[in-house]
């Protein structure tokens, strides 16, 4: 899989391809001023940057990423927000302490076992009834889009260290298996073809 420390220096060059899906994810998240928001797999802070630009945003937000170099490249954020190095399978948050969690362009770069562990951690830290929003590269099962999906899978397989993040994934079965209840989903075609899914933690 990709070496994110190596890619950190050039990662921001492709953020424009994530922008539409990130904005859709924030719309689904509906995070308010009193919410504690966790951004798992924050990378260089694309989600937090977009959220900081919105007039209605949480007073408390935490971004975590396993790559120290990615975290080092997150720009200054609003007061009360922080980023730190942490694995999505071992989140630095107490049980039931988070109101909204976002995992943007994270789940599809994890192996199935790591994906299950990360979702279990998100369920652990979310309050009952709290919302998680995921963003994954995804191509719908439509005849005209099948060549695109096949091309992305081929690229991810041929160059996993550089293009493994293009592996499409529908996270909904994994979310259901982790105990979440699906709420809404949105597909965005501009930039990376992506699926944004909002789900609710068990009450």
C-alpha positions, 0 to 999 in steps of 0.5 A: 500500500501507499507510503504516506510519509513519502507522499506527504510532500506532494499530497496537496497537489491532488486535493482539488480532486477531493474537494467536491466529495469533502464538501458533500461529506461536511453537508452530510455531517451537519456538525454544529458549534457544540459538537466534538468532531473527529477527522480520522485519517486527516492527511494534510487536513483537507476536511478540517480546512474546508470545515474551518472555512464554513461560518457554522463549525464546531468549537472542538475538532480533532484530526488524526493520521498515522503519518507524522509527515502528513500531520506536519503539513496541516496548516494552522487551524482555528483555536480549539482544534488540534491534530496529532499522529494516531492510528485510526485503529487506536483513536486518542478519544474516550469512549462515547466522547465524539458527536461527529466523525468523518473518515474521508478517503481512508477506508478504501486504503485499509486492508479488510481487517484494518478497516473493521478495526477502524470502524470498531474504534469509531463506534467506540468513541461515538456517542449513542446516535452520533453520526459518522460520515465516510468518503471512499473512491467509488464507481456505481454499477452503471454500464457506462461507468464500468470501464472507469471502475475497472481502470481504477482497480487496475491502476490500484493493483499495478502500483499499490504504493503510489495508486493504491488509494484509487481502489474503489470501495462501497463501505456500506456493508462494512458500516452495517457489519460494524453496527452502524445504521445507514442514513444517506449516501451521495455520489460525486462525479467531479474530481475523484468519483466518490461515495459519501455515506452518513451512518448513525452509531447505535443508541 
